Amino acid sequence: MAAGRLSFSNVTALAPMVRVGTLPMRLLALDYGADVVYCEELIDIKMAQCHRVVNEVLETVDFVAPDERVMFRTCERERDRVVLQMGTADPDRALTVARLVEKDVAAIDVNMGCPKEYSTKGGMGAALLSDPDKIEAILKKLVAGVSIPVTCKIRILPSLEETLSLVRRIERTGVAAVAVHGRLKEERPRHPLHLDYIQAVARAVSIPVIANGGSLDLVKTNGDIEAFRRATGASSVMLARAAMWNASVFSARGPFPLDRVMEDYLKYAIRYNNHAFNTKYCLCQMLRDKVESPLGKQVQAAQTNGELR
């Protein structure tokens, strides 16, 4: 791999999570020891309308929509570690977005695993799993069209044979890695993870496989990450909910007390002028069953980042 290109071998990554994977959470994960951080899924149609703005006040690069809403904010601290995940069902539009952000991110990822309607209704996310020709067209267009690595994140298919056929086809497009959430698109976190499928994928391809989906049962602490990697046979591990609940799961010295984690998160939210409702959402996810506690009610009542201090 060329010097300076992001490697997906033997890494621990913050998974793409809607509303969670904004700049404060990504920086927090890096501080605690994550090697790679993915942004929340960004829809190609919206991103293609954005213009790139250097924000000298915040020292960020912002991708701003016509209505002045910041769709994606990044900074120098994460530039060689952040992966922009897009939702797309169109090779040309995907390439337009990838070229727009190419100089400001370390890699591009295509979401092929999200089962939620907002993603699948446009033929994006898990809807792509039933259209391998389109998957191939999108990935080939991106690999040929940008200078940074391209990856994708999938869910498993109903049969192991179908799953292996798809990942081999994905590998032939030239992608740098494939992340595998070991559940079917109909399954939810309460359903057991299909470790055997991830193991089979890891054996079937030569590119790095990133195992995902172990947060509830298999990865509760930092020490569990390596055990999950070994159990799946994957090169790398991607964490979503375990990181959302307490990002210090990435730290060998963790876990840290939740009040410290929330305080560290809030510093970044204030420093980078994160939208207050997004900040509240993330803090409430950290509080989990304590969201109705006095602290939880204080968080819910706040209208600005300043009020959350």
ChimeraX attribute file (.defattr): number of C-alpha atoms within 10 A of each C-alpha:
attribute: neighborCount
match mode: 1-to-1
recipient: residues
	/A:1	8
	/A:2	7
	/A:3	6
	/A:4	9
	/A:5	14
	/A:6	20
	/A:7	19
	/A:8	23
	/A:9	16
	/A:10	16
	/A:11	16
	/A:12	23
	/A:13	29
	/A:14	28
	/A:15	28
	/A:16	27
	/A:17	18
	/A:18	11
	/A:19	15
	/A:20	23
	/A:21	22
	/A:22	25
	/A:23	25
	/A:24	24
	/A:25	25
	/A:26	28
	/A:27	24
	/A:28	23
	/A:29	26
	/A:30	22
	/A:31	15
	/A:32	19
	/A:33	19
	/A:34	24
	/A:35	20
	/A:36	24
	/A:37	29
	/A:38	25
	/A:39	26
	/A:40	23
	/A:41	22
	/A:42	21
	/A:43	21
	/A:44	22
	/A:45	17
	/A:46	14
	/A:47	24
	/A:48	18
	/A:49	13
	/A:50	21
	/A:51	16
	/A:52	16
	/A:53	13
	/A:54	14
	/A:55	14
	/A:56	8
	/A:57	7
	/A:58	12
	/A:59	12
	/A:60	16
	/A:61	19
	/A:62	22
	/A:63	23
	/A:64	19
	/A:65	17
	/A:66	10
	/A:67	7
	/A:68	10
	/A:69	11
	/A:70	19
	/A:71	16
	/A:72	20
	/A:73	21
	/A:74	24
	/A:75	19
	/A:76	12
	/A:77	11
	/A:78	18
	/A:79	14
	/A:80	17
	/A:81	22
	/A:82	27
	/A:83	27
	/A:84	25
	/A:85	26
	/A:86	26
	/A:87	27
	/A:88	28
	/A:89	27
	/A:90	18
	/A:91	17
	/A:92	15
	/A:93	16
	/A:94	25
	/A:95	23
	/A:96	19
	/A:97	24
	/A:98	27
	/A:99	18
	/A:100	16
	/A:101	20
	/A:102	18
	/A:103	13
	/A:104	21
	/A:105	22
	/A:106	25
	/A:107	28
	/A:108	29
	/A:109	27
	/A:110	26
	/A:111	28
	/A:112	28
	/A:113	26
	/A:114	23
	/A:115	19
	/A:116	14
	/A:117	13
	/A:118	13
	/A:119	22
	/A:120	19
	/A:121	12
	/A:122	15
	/A:123	20
	/A:124	27
	/A:125	28
	/A:126	26
	/A:127	21
	/A:128	21
	/A:129	21
	/A:130	13
	/A:131	13
	/A:132	15
	/A:133	11
	/A:134	16
	/A:135	24
	/A:136	19
	/A:137	15
	/A:138	21
	/A:139	25
	/A:140	18
	/A:141	16
	/A:142	29
	/A:143	19
	/A:144	13
	/A:145	13
	/A:146	17
	/A:147	15
	/A:148	21
	/A:149	23
	/A:150	26
	/A:151	25
	/A:152	22
	/A:153	24
	/A:154	26
	/A:155	26
	/A:156	24
	/A:157	20
	/A:158	12
	/A:159	10
	/A:160	15
	/A:161	11
	/A:162	11
	/A:163	20
	/A:164	21
	/A:165	14
	/A:166	21
	/A:167	21
	/A:168	15
	/A:169	16
	/A:170	21
	/A:171	20
	/A:172	13
	/A:173	19
	/A:174	18
	/A:175	20
	/A:176	24
	/A:177	25
	/A:178	25
	/A:179	27
	/A:180	26
	/A:181	24
	/A:182	24
	/A:183	24
	/A:184	19
	/A:185	21
	/A:186	11
	/A:187	13
	/A:188	12
	/A:189	13
	/A:190	8
	/A:191	11
	/A:192	14
	/A:193	22
	/A:194	16
	/A:195	19
	/A:196	14
	/A:197	22
	/A:198	29
	/A:199	19
	/A:200	17
	/A:201	25
	/A:202	23
	/A:203	15
	/A:204	15
	/A:205	18
	/A:206	12
	/A:207	19
	/A:208	22
	/A:209	29
	/A:210	29
	/A:211	30
	/A:212	28
	/A:213	26
	/A:214	26
	/A:215	22
	/A:216	15
	/A:217	12
	/A:218	15
	/A:219	20
	/A:220	18
	/A:221	18
	/A:222	18
	/A:223	15
	/A:224	15
	/A:225	22
	/A:226	15
	/A:227	13
	/A:228	20
	/A:229	22
	/A:230	14
	/A:231	15
	/A:232	26
	/A:233	20
	/A:234	24
	/A:235	19
	/A:236	24
	/A:237	27
	/A:238	27
	/A:239	26
	/A:240	20
	/A:241	21
	/A:242	25
	/A:243	25
	/A:244	24
	/A:245	20
	/A:246	22
	/A:247	30
	/A:248	27
	/A:249	26
	/A:250	27
	/A:251	18
	/A:252	12
	/A:253	12
	/A:254	15
	/A:255	17
	/A:256	14
	/A:257	10
	/A:258	16
	/A:259	11
	/A:260	11
	/A:261	19
	/A:262	20
	/A:263	14
	/A:264	16
	/A:265	23
	/A:266	24
	/A:267	15
	/A:268	18
	/A:269	23
	/A:270	18
	/A:271	12
	/A:272	18
	/A:273	15
	/A:274	19
	/A:275	14
	/A:276	18
	/A:277	15
	/A:278	15
	/A:279	25
	/A:280	22
	/A:281	15
	/A:282	22
	/A:283	25
	/A:284	22
	/A:285	16
	/A:286	23
	/A:287	20
	/A:288	12
	/A:289	10
	/A:290	13
	/A:291	17
	/A:292	14
	/A:293	11
	/A:294	10
	/A:295	14
	/A:296	18
	/A:297	13
	/A:298	13
	/A:299	23
	/A:300	17
	/A:301	12
	/A:302	15
	/A:303	12
	/A:304	17
	/A:305	21
	/A:306	11
	/A:307	11
	/A:308	20
	/A:309	12
